[in-house]
Amino acid sequence: MIIDAPAPTVTACSDTCEPVGYRRLAELLGVLLAEQHVDAVLRRIAETLRQLVQCDDLVIWEALSADQLRPALVEGRDADQLHRLQIRIGEGITGQACLLREPICSNRADLDPRAGHVPGTDAEPEAIVCLPLLARSELLGALSLYRTGFEGFTESEFELIRHFAEVAALALANARSQAELEALARTDDLTGLANRRHLKEQLARELSLATHQRRPLSLLLLDLDDFKQINDSQGHHAGDMALQQIAGILAQSLRQQDLAARLGGDEFALLLPNTDNGQARMVSRRLVEAVHAQTAVHISTGIATFASDSVTDLLRVADRNLYESKELNQPRRGRRAHDSQDEAAAAASG
């Protein structure tokens, strides 16, 4: 801990207050174990800590990358100005604490050469305490408390803040682990695209939105012609490489609202919100041409489109149209594949 000026004797965290603080800390640990949403845990940490330690502002920072911090939660007088702030590791007292991975308490931060000024806030006497949030030596963020005036943070206050920082670090670490597990659960490990489970969840969500907002929704399925022949003649590694190449082409073709998925084997899907059948057919043609141009692989496609009160089982209809497309392409090996569906056929199948 670095203390830039000795803290005056204050009663903000007296002997009576300390046991209360640690009881509240134990309660927070129970909340952390029971609560799955990190935002709720961080809010409880901030609310409880501000009740126990007087401060004008409290910020829980989240590490965005190896060199950037952004506010994950802000409470206090200058919340609007602090919310807009992003700082680099090493910048200001908070950035220095993260760089050194050591807590810093500066009881005259207004005189501290390490301190930076938050745009839009008054320059006035201020104390700052900042603790990096670490889990398994990884920097997850920081906890910073700001107190205006000449009354600095005491040793007992600092010790209590340190324990609350440990709980905040646990909350961020748990949230990161949960997010990573959820991402793994919805991602195809070979291609990095969404998997079948995630596609079906997103399809149900988009279909509900399309019904409510009365806008079109298209689903495009595609698979490789003679994929078995690639595996048999060139080996499974070549087959995996072909799948990864096609996944890359699909990912590059996406709009922000689209979703690309691998359904299994050599079958892929594109979920296209706010896209009618004609637009989906144009996407299909571009993909067929792009895949063949970049990989020399031929693909077949199948489209199903929801429009107003038409077909809702898009996966079944697109799969049937994909099968028909492959049947048509059987005698045309070596020529460009094509799709064989139209909106009327898809609607009639519903």
Order of alpha helices (4+ residues) and beta strands (2+ residues): beta-alpha-alpha-beta-beta-alpha-beta-alpha-beta-beta-beta-alpha-alpha-beta-alpha-alpha-beta-beta-alpha-beta-alpha-alpha
